[in-house]
């Protein structure tokens, strides 16, 4: 399955929240109670949004923490997709005749 390139949540934060609100990374970091470096790394797609940061973003901007984490997961899965074949994992099934039902 070919996935499109989902934006990093830092890009979403910058384009949909910081720019329209005319907030610098420093100003937003102060309001989020995190270091400027931490927020800058996220905004510049060099660091992931953690559950704690997702909650801070929800509190500050109103978009749910689950949504921020969903954007991060989509981006991470897209980034790792090219390495999929190198994992050399064999599918596990509950019976030889039903390979659609996998063990979780």
Backbone as CSV, one residue per row, in Angstrom:
resi,resn,N_x,N_y,N_z,CA_x,CA_y,CA_z,C_x,C_y,C_z
1,UNK,0.838,-1.182,0.000,0.000,0.000,0.000,0.883,1.245,0.000
2,UNK,0.712,2.075,-0.983,1.503,3.303,-1.090,0.833,4.424,-0.307
3,UNK,1.560,4.991,0.635,1.026,6.098,1.429,1.528,7.415,0.854
4,UNK,0.742,8.454,1.014,1.212,9.785,0.641,2.132,10.290,1.758
5,UNK,2.792,11.372,1.523,3.717,11.932,2.509,2.940,12.829,3.469
6,UNK,2.523,12.285,4.627,1.779,13.126,5.567,2.711,14.149,6.214
7,UNK,2.230,15.344,6.451,3.100,16.354,7.049,3.465,16.005,8.487
8,UNK,4.638,16.406,8.875,5.057,16.279,10.273,4.145,17.194,11.092
9,UNK,3.776,16.781,12.308,2.899,17.641,13.108,3.502,19.015,13.410
10,UNK,4.822,19.120,13.396,5.458,20.424,13.581,5.146,21.376,12.440
11,UNK,5.041,20.831,11.238,4.667,21.643,10.081,3.233,22.133,10.230
12,UNK,2.364,21.255,10.686,0.968,21.637,10.926,0.901,22.724,11.994
13,UNK,1.648,22.522,13.066,1.683,23.514,14.138,2.126,24.872,13.606
14,UNK,3.188,24.888,12.834,3.715,26.150,12.302,2.736,26.819,11.352
15,UNK,2.206,26.043,10.398,1.380,26.623,9.335,-0.054,26.945,9.771
16,UNK,-0.621,26.125,10.656,-2.037,26.305,11.004,-2.258,27.028,12.330
17,UNK,-1.212,27.152,13.133,-1.382,27.770,14.440,-0.420,28.930,14.675
18,UNK,0.873,28.682,14.565,1.831,29.749,14.893,1.740,30.926,13.926
19,UNK,1.770,30.640,12.628,1.711,31.738,11.644,0.412,32.533,11.732
20,UNK,-0.762,31.873,11.707,-2.007,32.655,11.785,-2.151,33.450,13.083
21,UNK,-1.600,32.930,14.167,-1.676,33.647,15.444,-0.522,34.628,15.628
22,UNK,0.362,34.688,14.620,1.536,35.560,14.662,2.381,35.307,15.913
23,UNK,2.579,34.012,16.213,3.387,33.608,17.364,4.742,33.107,16.898
24,UNK,5.769,33.570,17.524,7.099,33.027,17.266,7.238,31.718,18.034
25,UNK,8.240,30.955,17.690,8.517,29.719,18.421,8.786,30.047,19.881
26,UNK,9.524,31.097,20.128,9.841,31.499,21.508,8.567,31.845,22.275
27,UNK,7.692,32.638,21.678,6.441,33.007,22.349,5.578,31.783,22.635
28,UNK,5.471,30.904,21.665,4.669,29.692,21.853,5.286,28.791,22.914
29,UNK,6.596,28.676,22.925,7.276,27.836,23.913,7.005,28.340,25.327
30,UNK,7.032,29.634,25.509,6.731,30.217,26.824,5.319,29.832,27.247
31,UNK,4.364,29.948,26.339,2.963,29.633,26.663,2.742,28.149,26.901
32,UNK,3.518,27.325,26.187,3.411,25.869,26.367,4.209,25.370,27.570
33,UNK,5.028,26.256,28.141,5.882,25.905,29.288,6.905,24.821,28.924
34,UNK,7.512,24.999,27.737,8.595,24.125,27.282,9.742,25.008,26.813
35,UNK,10.893,24.411,26.611,12.029,25.204,26.133,11.836,25.572,24.668
36,UNK,12.454,26.674,24.285,12.410,27.096,22.893,13.018,26.019,22.006
37,UNK,14.105,25.410,22.469,14.792,24.357,21.700,13.850,23.179,21.447
38,UNK,13.124,22.756,22.464,12.189,21.632,22.313,11.148,21.932,21.242
39,UNK,10.534,23.102,21.333,9.498,23.449,20.363,10.081,23.661,18.974
40,UNK,11.239,24.273,18.906,11.892,24.498,17.614,12.179,23.175,16.907
41,UNK,12.628,22.184,17.642,12.923,20.879,17.034,11.656,20.235,16.479
42,UNK,10.536,20.409,17.164,9.269,19.874,16.664,8.815,20.649,15.432
43,UNK,8.812,21.970,15.527,8.363,22.814,14.417,9.207,22.590,13.163
44,UNK,10.478,22.273,13.346,11.371,22.035,12.209,11.499,20.558,11.860
45,UNK,10.571,19.740,12.369,10.472,18.309,12.037,11.727,17.518,12.398
46,UNK,12.420,17.946,13.439,13.603,17.199,13.896,13.317,16.387,15.154
47,UNK,12.116,16.559,15.726,11.717,15.812,16.908,10.237,15.471,16.799
48,UNK,9.871,14.407,17.475,8.484,13.940,17.450,7.650,14.621,18.518
49,UNK,6.354,14.659,18.264,5.398,15.107,19.279,5.165,13.928,20.222
50,UNK,5.482,14.115,21.484,5.290,13.097,22.514,3.872,13.213,23.074
51,UNK,3.413,12.213,23.816,2.103,12.351,24.449,2.005,13.596,25.341
52,UNK,3.052,13.897,26.082,3.009,15.098,26.930,2.891,16.366,26.092
53,UNK,3.672,16.459,25.026,3.593,17.635,24.164,2.228,17.708,23.493
54,UNK,1.697,16.566,23.094,0.369,16.545,22.482,-0.676,17.117,23.441
55,UNK,-0.565,16.777,24.714,-1.501,17.306,25.700,-1.313,18.812,25.869
56,UNK,-0.072,19.269,25.885,0.199,20.711,25.981,-0.394,21.444,24.772
57,UNK,-0.235,20.864,23.591,-0.775,21.473,22.375,-2.303,21.510,22.416
58,UNK,-2.905,20.446,22.931,-4.365,20.439,23.076,-4.821,21.564,24.000
59,UNK,-4.154,21.683,25.129,-4.530,22.719,26.092,-4.363,24.120,25.507
60,UNK,-3.319,24.320,24.724,-3.032,25.643,24.178,-3.881,25.988,22.957
61,UNK,-4.077,25.021,22.059,-4.692,25.326,20.769,-6.062,24.692,20.548
62,UNK,-6.465,23.770,21.419,-7.786,23.184,21.314,-7.896,21.947,20.440
63,UNK,-6.913,21.663,19.623,-6.925,20.453,18.790,-6.532,19.276,19.684
64,UNK,-7.260,18.177,19.635,-7.076,17.088,20.595,-5.667,16.493,20.579
65,UNK,-5.256,16.033,21.743,-3.963,15.350,21.875,-3.923,14.130,20.963
66,UNK,-5.041,13.420,20.865,-5.101,12.247,19.993,-4.846,12.627,18.540
67,UNK,-5.347,13.773,18.136,-5.126,14.227,16.773,-3.647,14.512,16.518
68,UNK,-2.995,15.204,17.461,-1.552,15.478,17.315,-0.766,14.174,17.228
69,UNK,-1.107,13.209,18.078,-0.404,11.922,18.062,-0.719,11.143,16.791
70,UNK,-1.926,11.285,16.283,-2.276,10.641,15.019,-1.454,11.175,13.859
71,UNK,-1.255,12.493,13.839,-0.396,13.083,12.798,1.032,12.555,12.928
72,UNK,1.512,12.436,14.161,2.870,11.939,14.371,2.985,10.489,13.910
73,UNK,2.011,9.662,14.268,2.039,8.250,13.869,1.992,8.100,12.349
74,UNK,1.136,8.868,11.691,1.046,8.799,10.228,2.373,9.181,9.586
75,UNK,2.994,10.231,10.098,4.287,10.662,9.560,5.360,9.594,9.797
76,UNK,5.387,9.039,11.002,6.388,8.021,11.337,6.231,6.773,10.471
77,UNK,4.986,6.331,10.273,4.758,5.149,9.435,5.171,5.397,7.995
78,UNK,4.866,6.584,7.492,5.279,6.915,6.127,6.810,6.885,6.013
79,UNK,7.482,7.435,7.021,8.947,7.514,6.982,9.605,6.137,7.007
80,UNK,8.982,5.199,7.682,9.595,3.871,7.816,9.180,2.910,6.694
81,UNK,8.163,3.265,5.926,7.659,2.398,4.861,8.745,1.882,3.907
82,UNK,9.704,2.711,3.476,10.735,2.199,2.558,11.565,1.049,3.141
83,UNK,11.617,0.916,4.454,12.397,-0.154,5.088,11.571,-1.407,5.360
84,UNK,10.303,-1.380,5.029,9.383,-2.478,5.329,9.932,-3.849,4.913
85,UNK,10.418,-3.949,3.711,10.905,-5.238,3.197,12.130,-5.744,3.953
86,UNK,12.878,-4.862,4.558,14.091,-5.289,5.273,13.789,-5.932,6.620
87,UNK,12.550,-5.851,7.091,12.205,-6.418,8.395,12.192,-7.942,8.370
88,UNK,11.932,-8.526,7.192,11.950,-9.973,7.022,11.076,-10.692,8.049
89,UNK,9.884,-10.147,8.277,8.945,-10.730,9.230,7.966,-11.620,8.476
90,UNK,7.709,-12.802,9.036,6.760,-13.748,8.454,5.404,-13.567,9.144
91,UNK,4.347,-13.490,8.356,2.998,-13.321,8.905,2.615,-14.552,9.719
92,UNK,2.035,-14.327,10.871,1.541,-15.395,11.734,0.038,-15.507,11.544
93,UNK,-0.450,-16.737,11.359,-1.880,-16.943,11.140,-2.410,-17.992,12.107
94,UNK,-3.729,-17.959,12.325,-4.345,-18.907,13.246,-4.577,-20.262,12.610
95,UNK,-4.700,-20.330,11.285,-4.841,-21.612,10.595,-4.289,-21.483,9.188
96,UNK,-3.910,-22.592,8.607,-3.326,-22.583,7.262,-4.338,-22.136,6.218
97,UNK,-5.643,-22.359,6.451,-6.654,-21.998,5.458,-7.177,-20.574,5.613
98,UNK,-6.793,-19.887,6.673,-7.331,-18.546,6.924,-6.205,-17.563,7.206
99,UNK,-5.456,-17.199,6.166,-4.339,-16.277,6.379,-4.791,-14.831,6.494
100,UNK,-6.090,-14.570,6.473,-6.579,-13.201,6.673,-6.699,-12.872,8.164
101,UNK,-6.748,-13.887,8.996,-6.889,-13.644,10.435,-5.521,-13.804,11.083
102,UNK,-4.970,-12.720,11.567,-3.643,-12.747,12.157,-3.722,-12.728,13.672
103,UNK,-2.663,-13.192,14.288,-2.557,-13.158,15.742,-2.092,-11.792,16.157
104,UNK,-2.752,-11.231,17.133,-2.389,-9.887,17.589,-1.516,-9.959,18.796
